[in-house]
Amino acid sequence: MYFLNGDRTYIKPENGCNGLSLQLQNCLEQLEKINSGKRIFKLNFFVDTNSNSEYDKLLKDVRIQVKERFGSEILISFISQAPLSCKVIVEAYYYDPESWDCQMLSEGENSTALFLNGTTEILLGTVHANQNSNCKLNAEKAFDELVETFEEAQFPLNSIVRQWNYLEDILGFDGEEQRYQEFNNVRSDAYGKAFEQGGYPAATGIGMTHGGVLIEYVAVKSKEVLTQPVDNPDQVSAHQYTDQVLVGEACNLKTTPKFERARYLRYRNKKLIFISGTASIIGENTVGVGDAAKQTEVTIQNMQRLYADEVLATLPDEVAHPEFGHTRVYVKNRKDFTKIRDVVKKFYGDLPVVYILADICRDDLLVEIEGKVILS
C-alpha cells in the first residue's frame, strides 16, 4: 500500500495455463519471485466458484499452499468473483519492512495485521462469515468479529478509513428481505454513533457468487494522520439516501448504506484519496439504464469529480497534480465487457485495470468502479 511505502500488483496466469488448478499454481510461482524483492503481506484471490463447498475447499487449499510457499502467515481474502480474462487473478499488497514493523495479530478466517512506525499504527484485516445461508446472520457474525477485533487491538471503530464488503447474492432475498438491505441494516447497527463526528469509511459494497459475507478493512490510529470525507457535488451521499432508492416495504427496517463517496488521507508527506465503489448515479438516481457504455462514462465522470480542482480546494492541505492510480472495474454482465473496457481505455489509456464479473448493488446498475488518487 502507498502509505506503507509499498503498493499493490495484479498477478494473472501466464499463457499456456488452462485449468483453474494450473492457473493458481502459476500465480503462486510468480508471487514467490516477487516476494524475493518485496515483502507481501496480503493476497486477494478473485476466483470463479460453482458452490459453497467448492469455495471452502479452494480456500483451504490456497491457505495451505501460501503457508508452505511463503513460510509465514499472510492475510488472505478469497473472493468468489470471476475474472473476465482468465480463471483467477491474485492481487498482492506489499510494504517496506525497513519503514514499518508488521505484527500478525490473528490468522485464519478473521486475520489481522498491525503495522507500526513510531506512534503511527495501521490495522488491516479480514472478517469472514459463511456459516448460514441467511445474509443477515452472516453479516451479524462478521460485524461481531469486526467489533471484537478492534476492541482487542485497542483501535476505535471510527478509525476505519477504507472498507470492502463482499456479499453472496447481493440482490437476492431472504424471504421478503433483500440481502443488501439486510447487510446495510446490520452495518448501521454495528456502527451505531461511532462515525457521527468524522464521517464514514470509503467503501465498496459488491456481490460475489459464494462465500457468505466477507469484510476487509484499513484503519489508522495516529496523531500524524489527517483524514476526512470527500464528497461529489453531483451525488447525494449514500448515507443520506431517501426511502425512494432503498429496497423494502414501508413497514420494514431500511437504513442507508453507511459509507462516503471517497476519503482523504494524509500521513506525513503522503496524500491520497480512497475512492469508494462508484456507479452511474446522479443525485441518488441511476443514469443510463440499459446502456453499459453510458453508465461507464458517467461513473468515471463521478470519480473525476472527487479529485477535481474545486473539490481539492476544500481539503485542509495544499495539493496539486492528482494522479489516478489502480482501479478495479466490476462488470455485471459478461456481454458488456468490451463496451465497458473501451470506455475505460478512452479515459485512462493503458492504466493497469482488473476487470471482475460481479453483481452490483442495484438491479439497474451494470458497472461499478473503485480506485485511488495519489496527490502531490
C-alpha positions in Angstrom: 0.0 0.0 0.0 1.1 3.5 -0.8 1.3 4.8 2.7 3.2 1.6 3.8 5.9 2.6 1.3 4.7 -0.2 -0.9 1.8 -0.7 -3.3 -0.2 -3.5 -5.0 0.2 -5.5 -8.1 -2.1 -7.9 -10.0 -0.9 -11.4 -11.0 -2.5 -13.1 -13.9 -1.7 -16.7 -15.1 0.9 -16.8 -17.9 0.0 -18.2 -21.3 -0.3 -21.9 -21.5 -2.1 -22.5 -18.2 -5.6 -23.9 -18.8 -7.4 -25.3 -15.7 -8.1 -23.4 -12.5 -5.6 -25.5 -10.5 -2.8 -24.9 -13.0 -3.6 -21.2 -13.1 -3.5 -21.0 -9.3 -0.1 -22.8 -9.2 1.3 -20.4 -11.9 0.2 -17.3 -10.0 1.8 -18.6 -6.8 5.0 -19.3 -8.6 5.0 -15.7 -9.9 4.3 -14.4 -6.4 7.3 -16.3 -5.0 9.6 -14.3 -7.3 8.0 -11.0 -6.4 8.3 -11.7 -2.7 12.0 -12.2 -3.0 12.4 -8.4 -3.5 9.2 -7.0 -1.9 7.5 -8.1 1.3 4.0 -9.3 0.6 1.6 -9.1 3.5 -1.8 -9.6 1.8 -3.2 -11.6 -1.1 -6.7 -11.3 -2.6 -7.7 -14.2 -4.8 -10.5 -13.5 -7.3 -11.8 -16.9 -8.4 -15.0 -18.2 -10.0 -16.6 -20.9 -7.9 -19.5 -23.2 -8.6 -20.7 -23.9 -5.0 -20.0 -23.0 -1.4 -18.4 -26.4 -0.9 -16.0 -25.8 -3.7 -15.4 -22.3 -2.3 -14.5 -23.7 1.1 -12.2 -26.4 -0.4 -10.3 -24.0 -2.6 -9.9 -21.5 0.2 -8.5 -24.3 2.5 -6.1 -25.4 -0.3 -4.9 -21.9 -1.0 -4.2 -21.2 2.7 -2.0 -24.3 2.9 -0.1 -23.6 -0.3 0.5 -19.9 0.7 1.8 -21.0 4.1 4.1 -23.7 2.5 5.5 -21.3 -0.1 6.0 -18.1 1.9 6.8 -19.7 5.3 4.8 -17.1 7.3 1.1 -16.2 7.6 -0.2 -13.7 5.0 -3.6 -12.0 5.1 -5.8 -13.8 2.5 -9.1 -12.9 1.0 -10.8 -15.4 -1.2 -13.4 -13.6 -3.3 -15.8 -15.5 -5.4 -15.9 -13.2 -8.4 -14.9 -14.4 -11.9 -12.1 -12.5 -13.6 -13.1 -11.7 -17.2 -9.8 -12.6 -18.8 -8.8 -15.8 -17.0 -9.9 -18.2 -14.2 -8.0 -16.5 -11.3 -6.4 -13.2 -10.6 -4.3 -12.5 -7.5 -3.9 -9.0 -6.0 -0.8 -8.7 -4.0 -0.2 -6.0 -1.4 3.4 -5.3 -0.2 5.2 -3.0 2.2 8.6 -1.7 3.1 9.9 -3.6 6.2 12.6 -1.0 6.7 10.0 1.6 7.5 7.3 -0.5 9.1 7.2 -3.2 11.6 4.5 -5.8 10.9 2.9 -8.0 13.5 0.3 -10.7 12.8 -2.4 -10.4 15.5 -4.6 -13.2 14.3 -4.8 -15.8 11.5 -7.4 -17.7 9.5 -10.8 -16.5 8.6 -10.6 -13.5 10.8 -7.0 -12.4 10.2 -5.4 -9.1 11.3 -2.0 -7.4 10.7 -0.8 -4.4 12.7 1.8 -2.1 11.1 3.9 0.2 13.4 6.0 3.2 12.6 6.8 5.4 15.6 3.4 6.4 17.1 1.5 5.5 13.9 -0.5 2.3 13.9 -2.3 0.8 10.9 -4.6 -2.1 11.2 -5.5 -4.2 8.2 -7.5 -7.4 8.1 -10.5 -9.5 7.1 -13.5 -10.9 8.8 -15.5 -13.7 7.1 -18.8 -15.4 7.9 -20.0 -18.2 5.7 -21.9 -20.4 8.1 -25.5 -19.5 7.2 -27.5 -19.1 4.0 -29.1 -16.1 5.5 -27.3 -12.8 4.8 -28.4 -11.1 8.0 -27.0 -13.9 10.2 -23.6 -13.9 8.3 -23.5 -10.1 8.5 -24.1 -10.1 12.2 -21.4 -12.6 12.8 -18.9 -10.7 10.6 -19.6 -7.4 12.3 -19.4 -9.0 15.8 -16.0 -10.3 14.8 -15.0 -6.9 13.5 -16.0 -5.1 16.7 -14.2 -7.7 18.8 -11.1 -7.4 16.7 -11.0 -3.6 17.1 -11.5 -3.9 20.9 -8.7 -6.4 21.2 -6.4 -4.2 19.1 -7.4 -1.1 21.1 -8.5 0.7 17.9 -11.6 2.8 17.9 -14.2 1.6 15.3 -14.2 5.1 13.7 -10.5 4.7 12.8 -11.6 2.7 9.7 -10.8 4.7 6.5 -11.4 2.1 3.8 -13.6 -0.9 3.7 -14.7 -3.6 1.2 -17.9 -5.5 1.7 -18.4 -8.6 -0.4 -21.9 -10.2 -0.3 -23.0 -13.5 -1.7 -26.1 -13.0 -3.9 -26.2 -9.3 -3.1 -29.5 -8.6 -4.9 -31.2 -11.8 -3.7 -33.8 -12.1 -1.0 -34.1 -14.0 2.3 -37.8 -14.3 2.4 -39.1 -10.8 1.9 -35.9 -9.1 2.9 -33.3 -8.0 0.2 -29.9 -9.2 1.2 -28.0 -5.9 0.6 -30.6 -4.0 2.6 -30.2 -6.6 5.4 -26.5 -6.0 5.3 -26.9 -2.2 5.5 -29.2 -2.6 8.5 -26.7 -4.7 10.3 -23.9 -2.3 9.4 -25.8 0.6 10.7 -26.5 -1.2 14.0 -22.8 -2.2 14.4 -21.6 1.3 13.6 -24.0 3.0 16.0 -22.9 6.6 16.5 -19.2 5.8 16.2 -18.8 7.7 12.9 -21.1 10.7 13.5 -18.2 13.2 14.1 -15.6 12.3 11.4 -17.7 10.7 8.7 -17.9 7.1 7.4 -15.2 5.0 5.7 -14.8 5.0 1.9 -16.3 1.6 1.0 -17.2 -0.8 -1.7 -20.3 -3.0 -1.5 -20.3 -5.6 -4.2 -21.7 -9.0 -5.0 -20.0 -12.4 -5.1 -21.4 -15.8 -6.2 -20.5 -17.7 -3.0 -18.8 -17.2 0.4 -21.3 -15.5 2.6 -20.2 -12.1 3.9 -16.5 -11.0 3.6 -15.4 -7.7 5.0 -11.9 -6.1 4.5 -10.8 -3.0 6.3 -7.9 -0.5 6.7 -7.8 1.5 10.0 -5.4 4.2 11.1 -4.5 5.4 14.6 -2.0 8.3 14.7 -1.6 11.9 15.6 0.4 12.3 12.4 -2.6 11.3 10.2 -5.3 13.6 8.9 -8.4 12.1 7.3 -11.8 13.4 6.2 -14.7 12.5 3.8 -14.6 13.8 0.2 -18.0 14.5 -1.4 -19.1 14.5 -5.1 -21.3 17.6 -5.5 -23.3 15.7 -8.2 -24.2 12.9 -5.9 -26.2 12.5 -2.7 -24.1 10.9 0.0 -25.1 7.3 0.2 -25.8 7.6 4.0 -28.3 10.3 3.2 -30.4 8.4 0.6 -34.2 8.6 0.8 -36.6 5.7 1.1 -37.1 6.1 -2.7 -34.0 4.2 -3.5 -33.9 1.8 -0.6 -35.3 -1.7 -1.2 -38.1 -2.9 1.1 -41.7 -2.2 2.1 -42.6 0.9 4.1 -43.0 -1.2 7.3 -39.6 -2.8 7.0 -36.4 -1.6 8.6 -34.5 0.3 5.9 -31.3 2.1 6.9 -28.9 3.8 4.5 -25.5 2.5 3.2 -23.0 3.9 5.7 -20.1 5.0 3.6 -18.6 8.1 2.0 -18.1 8.6 -1.7 -14.3 9.0 -1.0 -11.9 9.7 1.8 -8.8 11.8 2.0 -5.8 10.6 4.0 -2.6 12.4 4.7 0.3 10.7 6.5 3.5 12.8 6.8 4.3 13.7 3.2 2.0 11.1 1.6 -1.5 12.2 0.5 -4.2 10.1 -1.2 -7.9 9.8 -1.8 -9.6 6.4 -1.4 -12.4 6.3 -4.0 -15.3 4.1 -3.0 -17.1 1.8 -5.3 -18.7 4.3 -7.7 -21.6 3.8 -10.2 -23.7 5.7 -12.7 -25.7 7.7 -10.1 -26.5 11.4 -10.3 -28.2 12.8 -7.2 -29.5 9.4 -5.9 -30.9 8.0 -9.2 -29.4 5.7 -11.7 -28.4 7.2 -15.1 -28.1 5.4 -18.4 -30.4 2.4 -17.6 -29.7 -0.4 -20.0 -26.6 1.3 -21.6 -23.3 -0.1 -20.2 -21.1 2.3 -22.1 -23.1 5.4 -20.9 -23.0 4.1 -17.3 -19.3 3.6 -17.5 -18.8 7.2 -18.8 -21.0 8.6 -16.0 -19.2 6.5 -13.4 -15.8 7.8 -14.4 -17.0 11.3 -14.5 -18.3 10.9 -11.0 -14.9 9.6 -9.9 -13.1 12.5 -11.6 -15.4 15.0 -9.7 -13.9 13.6 -6.5 -10.4 15.0 -7.4 -11.5 18.0 -9.5 -9.9 21.3 -8.6 -12.9 22.7 -6.8 -13.1 19.6 -4.6 -9.3 19.5 -3.9 -9.6 23.2 -2.8 -11.8 22.1 0.1 -9.1 19.9 1.6 -7.1 21.2 4.5 -3.7 20.6 2.8 -2.4 22.2 -0.4 -2.4 19.6 -3.1 -1.9 19.5 -6.9 -1.2 17.1 -9.6 -3.7 14.3 -8.8 -2.8 11.0 -10.3 -5.4 8.4 -10.6 -3.9 5.0 -9.7 -5.0 1.4 -9.5 -8.6 0.6 -10.3 -11.0 -2.4 -10.2 -13.9 -2.5 -12.6 -16.8 -4.7 -11.6 -18.9 -5.8 -14.6 -22.4 -7.1 -14.1 -22.9 -8.9 -17.5 -20.1 -10.5 -19.5 -21.6 -9.4 -22.7 -20.9 -5.7 -21.7 -17.2 -6.3 -21.0 -15.9 -5.0 -24.3 -18.0 -1.8 -24.3 -17.0 -1.1 -20.7 -13.4 -1.7 -21.3 -13.4 0.6 -24.4 -14.8 3.5 -22.3 -12.3 2.9 -19.5 -9.4 3.0 -22.1 -10.8 6.2 -23.6 -10.5 7.9 -20.3 -7.4 6.2 -18.7 -5.4 4.8 -21.6 -3.1 2.0 -20.6 -3.6 2.4 -16.8 -3.5 -1.1 -15.2 -7.0 -2.3 -14.7 -8.5 -5.5 -13.4 -12.0 -6.5 -14.7 -14.1 -8.7 -12.5 -17.6 -10.2 -13.1 -19.8 -9.2 -10.1 -23.3 -8.2 -9.3 -23.9 -4.6 -8.4 -26.0 -3.3 -5.5 -28.9 -2.1 -7.7 -30.8 -4.1 -10.4 -30.3 -1.4 -13.0 -26.6 -0.8 -12.4 -24.3 -2.5 -15.0 -20.8 -1.4 -13.8 -19.1 -0.2 -10.7 -15.5 1.2 -10.4 -13.2 1.9 -7.5 -9.7 3.3 -7.2 -7.3 5.7 -5.5 -5.8 9.0 -6.3 -2.2 10.0 -5.3 -1.8 13.7 -4.6 1.4 15.7 -4.7 
